[in-house]
Amino acid sequence: MSPATSSGRSGPKVATLAFHEVTDDPTATGFQRPGAVPFTLSRASFERHLEQIAQGPSRPALVTTLDLSAAGRHVLLTFDDGGKSALYAADALSERGWRGHFFIVTGLIGNRTFLGKDEIRRLHGAGHLIGSHSETHPDIFRELPVWRMREEWRESANRLADLLGVPCRSASVPGGEISRVVLESAAAGGFDFLFTVEPEPRPRRVQDCWVLGRCLIKARTPPAQVNALVNFQGWQRALAIRRLKMLARRSCPLLYRNVVSRRTREWKRGVD
């Protein structure tokens, strides 16, 4: 095994769920593009998911409170992009006494459908963890040159540190595309925790950074599946499916880039 990476097989298992927008009006929050639709939950659906999480064995925690070198089982809730609906999601968690992780595309702060500076400060003040989701959200992050990866992390982390007055310790990979270089670029950027969308519940170390996998929650994800996930069921199957998808993407790179380009083209309604 490489000295730079530890699998953490004797450590804990962490069930991390990755949400995006939670809204009944998708035109008012987040990315305005076809690719955002599958990840946009209605408020009623989100509430049903929270009910299932509440029935699980572990209360959702913040990664900064965990000892990832010790055995145990934990549940984490994360929200990507920094769309306006993060305010609703954060309040829904706070009502239950829970805290979440909110990852911000810092280059979009203050845009019409994204959080403004005061709103991000509000989330931070309520005890939620604010992290980087890069500066510009490149959709195939692993294809960037390493200098650009590091620039994306550096600019985003610096913006958040200046905004909140505390170091930015965590990040999530935009678009979910990872490679060893991606992981090492985040470690070099000084993050203590990096979240991917590989559904792997066992954290691992890459240099000085903990890498945590997540399971994406989509609009069509049934509440029963959420309950299974927080009970650490179904992760192996989800990982196998994810790996098959990644194999297909990397075997047909030109086709995949074309699909990504179509899915990430902004609708006119989202232009400021």
C-alpha positions as semicolon CSV with decimal commas, in nm:
position;residue;x (nm);y (nm);z (nm)
1;M;0,000;0,000;0,000
2;S;0,125;0,347;-0,084
3;P;0,242;0,546;0,220
4;A;0,032;0,838;0,095
5;T;-0,295;0,651;0,121
6;S;-0,443;0,445;0,401
7;S;-0,763;0,246;0,357
8;G;-0,865;0,282;0,721
9;R;-1,015;-0,071;0,729
10;S;-0,981;-0,092;1,107
11;G;-1,142;0,248;1,160
12;P;-1,502;0,367;1,157
13;K;-1,778;0,346;0,900
14;V;-1,937;0,677;0,806
15;A;-2,270;0,691;0,621
16;T;-2,255;1,026;0,445
17;L;-2,553;1,137;0,238
18;A;-2,508;1,400;-0,035
19;F;-2,802;1,631;-0,103
20;H;-2,828;1,927;-0,338
21;E;-3,134;2,150;-0,371
22;V;-3,442;2,116;-0,149
23;T;-3,719;2,329;-0,293
24;D;-4,068;2,342;-0,442
25;D;-3,949;2,609;-0,687
26;P;-3,638;2,489;-0,876
27;T;-3,618;2,818;-1,066
28;A;-3,528;3,002;-0,745
29;T;-3,225;2,807;-0,629
30;G;-2,903;2,649;-0,746
31;F;-2,784;2,567;-1,095
32;Q;-3,038;2,628;-1,370
33;R;-2,943;2,341;-1,595
34;P;-3,078;1,998;-1,697
35;G;-2,822;1,814;-1,485
36;A;-2,960;1,970;-1,167
37;V;-3,310;1,826;-1,206
38;P;-3,240;1,470;-1,082
39;F;-3,084;1,608;-0,763
40;T;-3,360;1,853;-0,670
41;L;-3,588;1,728;-0,392
42;S;-3,924;1,871;-0,296
43;R;-3,963;1,983;0,063
44;A;-4,206;1,701;0,131
45;S;-3,960;1,442;-0,004
46;F;-3,680;1,589;0,204
47;E;-3,893;1,573;0,517
48;R;-3,966;1,205;0,451
49;H;-3,592;1,143;0,416
50;L;-3,524;1,321;0,746
51;E;-3,784;1,102;0,917
52;Q;-3,601;0,792;0,795
53;I;-3,265;0,929;0,908
54;A;-3,414;0,999;1,252
55;Q;-3,512;0,633;1,279
56;G;-3,154;0,525;1,217
57;P;-2,905;0,424;1,484
58;S;-2,691;0,740;1,476
59;R;-2,765;1,109;1,518
60;P;-2,618;1,312;1,229
61;A;-2,291;1,473;1,335
62;L;-2,023;1,704;1,198
63;V;-1,706;1,547;1,064
64;T;-1,498;1,783;1,279
65;T;-1,638;1,618;1,594
66;L;-1,543;1,262;1,494
67;D;-1,236;1,057;1,573
68;L;-1,182;0,896;1,235
69;S;-0,899;0,682;1,368
70;A;-1,129;0,496;1,608
71;A;-1,394;0,233;1,546
72;G;-1,754;0,345;1,537
73;R;-2,050;0,420;1,313
74;H;-2,156;0,772;1,219
75;V;-2,399;0,955;0,992
76;L;-2,318;1,282;0,814
77;L;-2,544;1,503;0,600
78;T;-2,395;1,720;0,326
79;F;-2,535;1,974;0,078
80;D;-2,351;2,075;-0,238
81;D;-2,339;2,392;-0,449
82;G;-2,458;2,665;-0,211
83;G;-2,796;2,730;-0,372
84;K;-3,053;2,945;-0,192
85;S;-3,244;2,638;-0,072
86;A;-2,957;2,562;0,167
87;L;-3,126;2,802;0,409
88;Y;-3,440;2,588;0,420
89;A;-3,240;2,265;0,451
90;A;-3,028;2,409;0,732
91;D;-3,334;2,525;0,924
92;A;-3,495;2,182;0,885
93;L;-3,184;2,022;1,036
94;S;-3,161;2,278;1,316
95;E;-3,522;2,208;1,416
96;R;-3,413;1,852;1,490
97;G;-3,098;1,962;1,670
98;W;-2,881;1,837;1,383
99;R;-2,600;2,007;1,196
100;G;-2,502;1,971;0,831
101;H;-2,212;2,036;0,595
102;F;-2,271;2,300;0,326
103;F;-2,024;2,316;0,038
104;I;-2,013;2,644;-0,151
105;V;-1,917;2,727;-0,509
106;T;-1,751;3,052;-0,404
107;G;-1,745;3,209;-0,749
108;L;-2,127;3,207;-0,744
109;I;-2,174;3,373;-0,403
110;G;-2,436;3,645;-0,436
111;N;-2,575;3,529;-0,772
112;R;-2,954;3,527;-0,800
113;T;-3,008;3,161;-0,713
114;F;-2,710;3,120;-0,479
115;L;-2,640;3,219;-0,121
116;G;-2,508;3,564;-0,044
117;K;-2,235;3,644;0,206
118;D;-2,473;3,722;0,493
119;E;-2,665;3,401;0,431
120;I;-2,346;3,195;0,446
121;R;-2,255;3,369;0,770
122;R;-2,601;3,280;0,901
123;L;-2,544;2,910;0,832
124;H;-2,204;2,925;0,998
125;G;-2,349;3,107;1,300
126;A;-2,614;2,833;1,338
127;G;-2,337;2,575;1,382
128;H;-2,335;2,422;1,037
129;L;-2,001;2,349;0,872
130;I;-1,917;2,558;0,565
131;G;-1,675;2,411;0,313
132;S;-1,546;2,457;-0,039
133;H;-1,709;2,317;-0,351
134;S;-1,437;2,486;-0,560
135;E;-1,431;2,837;-0,704
136;T;-1,603;2,775;-1,039
137;H;-1,739;2,417;-1,023
138;P;-1,555;2,249;-1,314
139;D;-1,779;1,958;-1,407
140;I;-1,506;1,704;-1,488
141;F;-1,263;1,805;-1,218
142;R;-1,022;1,516;-1,272
143;E;-0,942;1,638;-1,625
144;L;-0,806;1,971;-1,503
145;P;-0,429;2,027;-1,491
146;V;-0,304;1,998;-1,136
147;W;-0,218;2,368;-1,114
148;R;-0,580;2,452;-1,194
149;M;-0,711;2,207;-0,932
150;R;-0,495;2,372;-0,669
151;E;-0,605;2,718;-0,782
152;E;-0,971;2,620;-0,756
153;W;-0,919;2,495;-0,400
154;R;-0,698;2,787;-0,292
155;E;-0,924;3,064;-0,419
156;S;-1,235;2,904;-0,274
157;A;-1,081;2,829;0,066
158;N;-0,938;3,179;0,094
159;R;-1,273;3,339;0,013
160;L;-1,452;3,136;0,278
161;A;-1,181;3,198;0,538
162;D;-1,202;3,573;0,475
163;L;-1,582;3,563;0,489
164;L;-1,613;3,359;0,810
165;G;-1,293;3,445;0,993
166;V;-1,195;3,079;1,037
167;P;-0,987;2,843;0,823
168;C;-1,174;2,639;0,563
169;R;-1,105;2,280;0,665
170;S;-1,336;2,082;0,438
171;A;-1,431;2,049;0,073
172;S;-1,632;1,836;-0,167
173;V;-1,530;1,755;-0,523
174;P;-1,747;1,934;-0,784
175;G;-1,908;1,702;-1,034
176;G;-1,794;1,399;-0,837
177;E;-1,509;1,313;-1,075
178;I;-1,203;1,200;-0,879
179;S;-0,859;1,058;-0,935
180;R;-0,556;1,022;-0,717
181;V;-0,433;1,360;-0,843
182;V;-0,764;1,520;-0,740
183;L;-0,733;1,379;-0,389
184;E;-0,370;1,487;-0,359
185;S;-0,453;1,836;-0,484
186;A;-0,705;1,878;-0,202
187;A;-0,455;1,748;0,052
188;A;-0,198;1,995;-0,082
189;G;-0,460;2,268;-0,046
190;G;-0,462;2,217;0,328
191;F;-0,804;2,059;0,371
192;D;-0,848;1,819;0,660
193;F;-1,156;1,654;0,505
194;L;-1,252;1,592;0,143
195;F;-1,589;1,445;0,041
196;T;-1,636;1,254;-0,283
197;V;-1,944;1,086;-0,432
198;E;-1,790;0,741;-0,424
199;P;-2,031;0,545;-0,199
200;E;-1,755;0,409;0,023
201;P;-1,839;0,434;0,396
202;R;-1,482;0,375;0,519
203;P;-1,276;0,696;0,542
204;R;-0,917;0,685;0,422
205;R;-0,614;0,910;0,448
206;V;-0,447;1,078;0,155
207;Q;-0,144;1,253;0,297
208;D;-0,288;1,466;0,580
209;C;-0,644;1,469;0,448
210;W;-0,931;1,239;0,536
211;V;-1,127;1,131;0,227
212;L;-1,490;1,038;0,288
213;G;-1,725;0,881;0,038
214;R;-2,091;0,978;0,002
215;C;-2,406;0,834;-0,146
216;L;-2,594;1,075;-0,372
217;I;-2,958;1,130;-0,280
218;K;-3,174;1,202;-0,583
219;A;-3,534;1,305;-0,635
220;R;-3,624;0,944;-0,711
221;T;-3,443;0,797;-0,408
222;P;-3,710;0,623;-0,196
223;P;-3,719;0,696;0,178
224;A;-3,670;0,326;0,251
225;Q;-3,334;0,340;0,073
226;V;-3,228;0,634;0,288
227;N;-3,319;0,432;0,596
228;A;-3,113;0,140;0,467
229;L;-2,813;0,363;0,400
230;V;-2,804;0,513;0,750
231;N;-2,823;0,155;0,877
232;F;-2,517;0,077;0,660
233;Q;-2,705;-0,141;0,416
234;G;-2,672;-0,119;0,038
235;W;-2,336;0,057;0,027
236;Q;-2,152;-0,227;-0,143
237;R;-2,411;-0,243;-0,422
238;A;-2,406;0,135;-0,466
239;L;-2,026;0,130;-0,494
240;A;-2,035;-0,146;-0,755
241;I;-2,284;0,051;-0,965
242;R;-2,075;0,366;-0,932
243;R;-1,761;0,186;-1,047
244;L;-1,940;0,045;-1,352
245;K;-2,058;0,394;-1,445
246;M;-1,707;0,536;-1,407
247;L;-1,566;0,255;-1,620
248;A;-1,816;0,339;-1,895
249;R;-1,736;0,710;-1,874
250;R;-1,363;0,659;-1,898
251;S;-1,392;0,411;-2,183
252;C;-1,588;0,665;-2,394
253;P;-1,439;1,002;-2,291
254;L;-1,554;1,202;-2,593
255;L;-1,912;1,081;-2,561
256;Y;-1,907;1,151;-2,187
257;R;-1,775;1,505;-2,235
258;N;-2,054;1,570;-2,483
259;V;-2,316;1,444;-2,238
260;V;-2,174;1,660;-1,959
261;S;-2,170;1,963;-2,187
262;R;-2,541;1,921;-2,265
263;R;-2,642;1,856;-1,904
264;T;-2,451;2,155;-1,768
265;R;-2,566;2,411;-2,026
266;E;-2,749;2,682;-1,833
267;W;-3,112;2,753;-1,913
268;K;-3,189;3,113;-2,003
269;R;-3,410;3,146;-1,695
270;G;-3,101;3,109;-1,475
271;V;-2,899;3,389;-1,636
272;D;-2,858;3,691;-1,413
